[in-house]
Amino acid sequence: MNMIANLNRDITPEGPDYETVRQVIELITEDYRDQPSLEAIAARLNQSPTQLQKTFTRWAGLSPKAFLQAVTLDHAKRLLRQENMPLLETSIEVGLSGPSRLHDLFVTHEAMSPGEWKARGGGLTIRYAFHQSPFGVALVMVTDRGLAGLAFSDLGDEAACLEDMSCRWPNAEYVEDRQATAPYCERIFDPGEWSVEQPLRVVLIGTDFQVRVWESLLKIPFGKAVTYSDIANDIGSPKAMRAVGAAVGANPISFVVPCHRAVGKSGALTGYHWGLTRKRAMLGWEAGQA
């Protein structure tokens, strides 16, 4: 596709904070049985423990020790046990993430009609650009009806990321437009901009089943987690866990539609389209905001 070949390479690079966080997550994932100390991790990264402490406090609002605890299996299990009743049985105000969640990105959404979905983007103009985010390079895609896509890439892999997303709606017209996408990026990644009075507009482009799964994901509060079976039960298809998993994996609006909060029944962090390291980073970052 021409837009891939002509992709603007003048992209703001990943922030150094996320690069450090990414390396730390990979180190502790490799050595999780040994529970490496702050000093050992800092030495591996050629940093001082003080430098590492400052980086994590700035990026996540957590100490390295607290962050490491937030990305462990035990933490995921605690998230699953925090509710006395099935999490997704709580009443959710139509169109909003939930009225009582103080630390959440409020979203109002609409779904495209089946006819629009079958057109595979035909007649749709999608404006896109790459931006810096707390989780590396973010691809933001918007339409006149709201945010349609949010994906993540490592530096140098932007073209593959754009192709991955554009193949979902191959008949759409794509226009690189940083001015159109920047306001969305600022609101998504700045908790100070999250407001129930001004919810983020999102448009869900998928099959009826996928949309029902994504709407269920929108019910998961900030700082919580649910299992795939919880989601299957919530949409009234308790035996469709495999299909639910596929729909979660196909979610085109990562982070905003929080598929990273879906975990295995044991609490294990299962696959994530943009990489398990990034999923761990998101859960750790959210722990620092909550």
C-alpha positions as CSV (number, residue, x, y, z in Angstrom):
1,M,0.0,0.0,0.0
2,N,1.3,3.4,-0.9
3,M,0.6,4.9,2.6
4,I,3.0,2.2,4.1
5,A,5.7,3.0,1.6
6,N,5.4,6.8,2.2
7,L,5.1,6.6,6.0
8,N,6.4,9.7,7.7
9,R,9.5,8.6,9.5
10,D,9.8,11.8,11.6
11,I,8.2,10.2,14.6
12,T,8.7,11.2,18.2
13,P,10.8,8.3,19.6
14,E,9.9,6.3,22.7
15,G,10.5,8.1,25.9
16,P,13.6,6.9,27.8
17,D,11.4,6.1,30.8
18,Y,9.4,3.4,28.9
19,E,12.6,2.0,27.4
20,T,14.0,1.5,30.9
21,V,10.7,0.1,32.2
22,R,10.6,-2.3,29.2
23,Q,14.1,-3.6,30.0
24,V,13.3,-4.1,33.7
25,I,10.1,-6.0,32.9
26,E,12.0,-8.3,30.6
27,L,14.7,-8.9,33.2
28,I,12.3,-9.7,36.0
29,T,10.3,-12.0,33.6
30,E,13.4,-13.9,32.8
31,D,14.6,-14.1,36.5
32,Y,11.2,-14.2,38.3
33,R,12.2,-17.2,40.4
34,D,15.2,-15.3,41.7
35,Q,13.4,-12.1,42.5
36,P,16.3,-9.8,41.5
37,S,17.0,-6.9,43.9
38,L,16.9,-3.3,42.8
39,E,20.7,-3.1,43.0
40,A,21.0,-6.2,40.7
41,I,18.6,-4.8,38.2
42,A,20.2,-1.4,38.2
43,A,23.6,-3.0,37.6
44,R,22.3,-4.9,34.6
45,L,21.1,-1.7,33.1
46,N,24.3,0.2,33.9
47,Q,22.3,2.6,36.1
48,S,22.5,3.5,39.8
49,P,19.7,2.3,42.1
50,T,18.9,6.0,42.7
51,Q,18.5,6.6,39.0
52,L,16.2,3.7,38.6
53,Q,14.1,4.8,41.6
54,K,13.7,8.3,40.0
55,T,12.7,6.7,36.7
56,F,9.9,4.6,38.1
57,T,8.6,7.3,40.4
58,R,8.4,9.7,37.4
59,W,6.9,7.1,35.0
60,A,4.5,5.1,37.2
61,G,4.3,7.0,40.5
62,L,5.6,3.8,42.2
63,S,8.9,2.7,43.6
64,P,10.6,-0.1,41.6
65,K,9.8,-2.6,44.4
66,A,6.1,-1.6,44.3
67,F,6.0,-1.8,40.5
68,L,7.6,-5.2,40.5
69,Q,4.9,-6.4,42.9
70,A,2.3,-4.9,40.6
71,V,3.3,-7.0,37.6
72,T,3.5,-10.4,39.4
73,L,1.1,-13.3,39.2
74,D,0.1,-12.8,42.8
75,H,-1.0,-9.2,42.1
76,A,-3.2,-10.4,39.2
77,K,-4.8,-13.0,41.5
78,R,-5.5,-10.3,44.1
79,L,-7.2,-8.2,41.5
80,L,-9.5,-11.1,40.7
81,R,-10.3,-11.6,44.4
82,Q,-11.1,-7.9,45.2
83,E,-14.8,-8.2,44.4
84,N,-17.3,-10.1,46.5
85,M,-19.5,-10.6,43.5
86,P,-18.7,-11.2,39.8
87,L,-17.2,-7.9,38.7
88,L,-19.1,-7.6,35.4
89,E,-22.5,-8.1,37.1
90,T,-22.4,-4.6,38.5
91,S,-24.7,-2.1,37.0
92,I,-23.1,0.1,34.3
93,E,-24.6,3.3,33.1
94,V,-25.3,3.0,29.4
95,G,-22.5,4.4,27.2
96,L,-20.1,5.1,30.1
97,S,-17.4,3.1,31.7
98,G,-19.1,3.5,35.1
99,P,-20.2,6.4,37.3
100,S,-18.3,5.6,40.5
101,R,-14.8,5.0,39.2
102,L,-12.6,7.9,40.3
103,H,-9.5,6.7,38.5
104,D,-10.8,5.8,35.0
105,L,-10.9,7.0,31.5
106,F,-14.6,7.6,30.8
107,V,-15.7,6.5,27.4
108,T,-18.9,6.9,25.4
109,H,-19.1,4.6,22.5
110,E,-21.2,3.6,19.4
111,A,-20.9,0.6,17.1
112,M,-20.9,0.8,13.4
113,S,-23.9,-1.0,11.7
114,P,-23.5,-4.5,10.3
115,G,-23.6,-3.0,6.8
116,E,-20.8,-0.5,7.6
117,W,-18.8,-3.4,9.0
118,K,-19.3,-5.5,5.9
119,A,-18.0,-2.6,3.8
120,R,-14.7,-3.2,5.5
121,G,-14.1,0.6,5.8
122,G,-15.6,1.5,2.5
123,G,-16.6,5.2,2.6
124,L,-14.7,5.8,5.8
125,T,-11.9,8.3,6.2
126,I,-9.4,7.3,9.0
127,R,-6.9,9.9,10.1
128,Y,-3.9,8.6,11.9
129,A,-0.5,9.5,13.3
130,F,2.2,8.1,15.6
131,H,2.8,9.7,19.0
132,Q,4.9,9.2,22.1
133,S,3.1,7.4,24.9
134,P,3.9,5.9,28.3
135,F,4.0,2.5,26.5
136,G,6.2,3.3,23.5
137,V,5.1,4.5,20.1
138,A,1.3,4.8,19.9
139,L,-0.6,4.7,16.6
140,V,-3.8,6.7,17.0
141,M,-6.6,6.4,14.4
142,V,-9.7,8.6,14.4
143,T,-12.8,9.1,12.4
144,D,-15.4,11.8,12.4
145,R,-17.3,9.7,14.9
146,G,-14.4,9.2,17.4
147,L,-11.4,7.1,18.2
148,A,-11.4,4.0,16.0
149,G,-7.9,2.5,16.6
150,L,-5.1,2.6,19.2
151,A,-2.1,0.4,18.7
152,F,1.5,0.2,19.9
153,S,4.9,-0.3,18.3
154,D,8.5,-0.5,19.1
155,L,10.7,2.1,17.5
156,G,11.4,1.0,13.9
157,D,8.3,-1.2,13.6
158,E,5.8,1.6,12.8
159,A,5.2,0.5,9.2
160,A,4.3,-3.1,10.3
161,C,2.0,-1.7,13.0
162,L,0.2,0.6,10.5
163,E,-0.2,-2.3,8.1
164,D,-1.6,-4.5,10.9
165,M,-4.3,-2.0,11.7
166,S,-5.1,-0.8,8.2
167,C,-5.7,-4.4,7.1
168,R,-8.7,-4.5,9.4
169,W,-10.5,-1.9,7.3
170,P,-8.8,-2.2,3.9
171,N,-11.3,-0.2,2.0
172,A,-11.0,2.9,4.1
173,E,-9.2,6.1,3.0
174,Y,-6.2,6.7,5.3
175,V,-4.9,10.2,5.9
176,E,-1.8,11.0,8.0
177,D,-3.0,13.9,10.3
178,R,-1.2,14.5,13.5
179,Q,-3.3,17.6,14.2
180,A,-6.5,15.4,14.3
181,T,-5.0,12.7,16.5
182,A,-3.0,14.7,19.0
183,P,-5.9,15.8,21.1
184,Y,-7.0,12.1,21.5
185,C,-3.5,11.1,22.5
186,E,-3.2,13.8,25.1
187,R,-6.5,12.8,26.7
188,I,-5.9,9.1,26.7
189,F,-2.6,9.2,28.4
190,D,-3.0,12.1,30.8
191,P,-5.2,11.0,33.8
192,G,-5.6,14.7,34.6
193,E,-7.8,14.9,31.4
194,W,-10.1,12.0,32.4
195,S,-13.5,13.4,33.2
196,V,-17.0,11.9,33.4
197,E,-18.4,15.2,32.1
198,Q,-16.4,14.9,28.9
199,P,-16.1,11.3,28.0
200,L,-13.8,10.1,25.2
201,R,-15.8,9.3,22.0
202,V,-15.0,5.9,20.7
203,V,-16.4,4.0,17.6
204,L,-16.3,0.2,17.6
205,I,-15.8,-1.3,14.2
206,G,-16.3,-5.1,14.3
207,T,-18.8,-8.0,14.2
208,D,-21.7,-8.0,16.5
209,F,-20.0,-10.7,18.7
210,Q,-16.7,-8.7,18.8
211,V,-18.6,-5.5,19.8
212,R,-20.4,-7.3,22.6
213,V,-17.0,-8.5,23.9
214,W,-15.4,-5.1,23.6
215,E,-18.4,-3.5,25.4
216,S,-17.9,-6.0,28.2
217,L,-14.2,-5.0,28.4
218,L,-15.3,-1.4,28.9
219,K,-17.0,-2.4,32.1
220,I,-13.7,-3.5,33.8
221,P,-12.7,-0.8,36.3
222,F,-9.3,0.7,36.4
223,G,-7.1,-1.4,38.7
224,K,-9.2,-4.5,38.4
225,A,-8.9,-7.7,36.2
226,V,-11.4,-10.3,35.0
227,T,-11.0,-13.7,33.4
228,Y,-12.1,-14.7,29.9
229,S,-14.8,-16.8,31.4
230,D,-16.1,-13.7,33.2
231,I,-16.5,-12.0,29.9
232,A,-18.1,-15.0,28.3
233,N,-20.7,-15.1,31.1
234,D,-21.3,-11.4,30.9
235,I,-22.2,-11.5,27.2
236,G,-24.4,-14.5,27.7
237,S,-22.2,-17.0,25.9
238,P,-20.6,-19.0,28.8
239,K,-19.2,-21.7,26.5
240,A,-17.7,-19.3,24.0
241,M,-14.4,-18.7,25.9
242,R,-12.2,-19.4,22.9
243,A,-14.2,-17.0,20.7
244,V,-14.1,-14.5,23.5
245,G,-10.3,-14.8,23.6
246,A,-10.1,-14.2,19.8
247,A,-12.3,-11.1,20.1
248,V,-10.2,-9.8,22.9
249,G,-7.1,-10.3,20.8
250,A,-8.7,-8.5,17.9
251,N,-9.6,-5.4,19.9
252,P,-8.6,-2.4,17.7
253,I,-8.6,0.2,20.5
254,S,-6.0,-1.1,23.0
255,F,-5.7,0.4,26.4
256,V,-8.9,2.5,26.0
257,V,-10.9,-0.7,25.6
258,P,-8.9,-2.4,28.3
259,C,-8.1,-5.9,26.9
260,H,-4.9,-5.8,29.0
261,R,-7.2,-6.3,32.1
262,A,-8.3,-9.7,30.9
263,V,-6.3,-12.5,32.4
264,G,-6.3,-16.3,32.6
265,K,-8.4,-18.1,35.3
266,S,-5.2,-18.6,37.4
267,G,-4.4,-14.9,37.2
268,A,-1.7,-15.6,34.6
269,L,-1.1,-12.8,32.0
270,T,-2.0,-14.5,28.8
271,G,-1.2,-13.3,25.3
272,Y,-1.4,-9.6,24.3
273,H,-1.4,-8.5,20.6
274,W,1.2,-5.8,21.3
275,G,3.4,-8.0,23.6
276,L,3.2,-9.3,27.1
277,T,5.9,-6.8,28.2
278,R,3.6,-4.0,27.3
279,K,0.7,-5.6,29.0
280,R,2.7,-5.9,32.2
281,A,3.8,-2.2,31.8
282,M,0.1,-1.1,31.5
283,L,-1.0,-3.0,34.6
284,G,2.0,-1.6,36.6
285,W,1.3,1.9,35.3
286,E,-2.3,1.7,36.3
287,A,-1.3,0.5,39.8
288,G,0.6,3.7,40.2
289,Q,-2.3,5.9,39.1
290,A,-5.0,4.2,41.3
